[in-house]
Amino acid sequence: MDLTSLLGYILVGLLFGWVSSTLVEWVWYRGRRRRIDLSAMSPAARGTQPLPEGPAAQTFGAPPGPAAAANTQEGRRRARNDTRPQSPAAQDLSNRPDNLTAVYGIGGLYERRLYQVGIFTWDQLSRADAESLQQITRALPGSDTSAWTEQARELAQANNRVGAVYDGPLPEDLTRIAGIDQVFEDELYAAGIFTYRQLAERTPDELARIIPAHLAGEELDFVSWIVQADSLRDEYYTDEPPIL
């Protein structure tokens, strides 16, 4: 075989290889482009197009099997349950006030003024407008009263107090009594003791049942609580006339 014939065979082989690879790439590109176009189409339009065969058919418009349909129905059911409001029977709507000082920016003085106008719970606070809260509490101009309502809403939801109300006597700050902290005040509130007068009328044995030893962690001077409460009775709101 002379050199000319050899070069001819080589050129033919190269040309055949180039044509073959180009054809393969073109077929692959068309198939890939078709899959992309199908994925971008709406389900209705996609149903009129031929779908790829094999496993890809499950991705591009193939009807879901029984398991997929069941999963879809279960997901919808869970979504409905997640957004469904709790029934009143499932909520803690016990007749007691909430600790409004748990809201950042509200101290004992602001809480007392809110109590005076009938805002006793986080839920009630969350429904008040910022301007009214500014006027009721006489808060400083820089106070972000609009943030109070959002915090109150979160507290009501986190503590299952959405819809909670209170219609008892004006609550008083029992933590002013030496020996009573916020935890003990919450226990006294839960037992229906909201004022100094009510506390002064209890016996040490009754208070010992309300504040168990395991909760106190140490022996408490309930007699002192009663004496202090008696000296404070009917004085908590005397310097703060109701704000109408």
Secondary structure as GFF3:
##gff-version 3
##sequence-region A 1 244
A	DSSP	alpha_helix	3	40	.	.	.	ID=ss1
A	DSSP	alpha_helix	43	46	.	.	.	ID=ss2
A	DSSP	three_ten_helix	54	58	.	.	.	ID=ss3
A	DSSP	alpha_helix	66	83	.	.	.	ID=ss4
A	DSSP	three_ten_helix	88	90	.	.	.	ID=ss5
A	DSSP	three_ten_helix	100	102	.	.	.	ID=ss6
A	DSSP	alpha_helix	108	116	.	.	.	ID=ss7
A	DSSP	alpha_helix	122	126	.	.	.	ID=ss8
A	DSSP	alpha_helix	130	137	.	.	.	ID=ss9
A	DSSP	alpha_helix	145	158	.	.	.	ID=ss10
A	DSSP	three_ten_helix	174	176	.	.	.	ID=ss11
A	DSSP	alpha_helix	182	190	.	.	.	ID=ss12
A	DSSP	alpha_helix	196	200	.	.	.	ID=ss13
A	DSSP	alpha_helix	204	210	.	.	.	ID=ss14
A	DSSP	alpha_helix	213	216	.	.	.	ID=ss15
A	DSSP	alpha_helix	222	232	.	.	.	ID=ss16
###
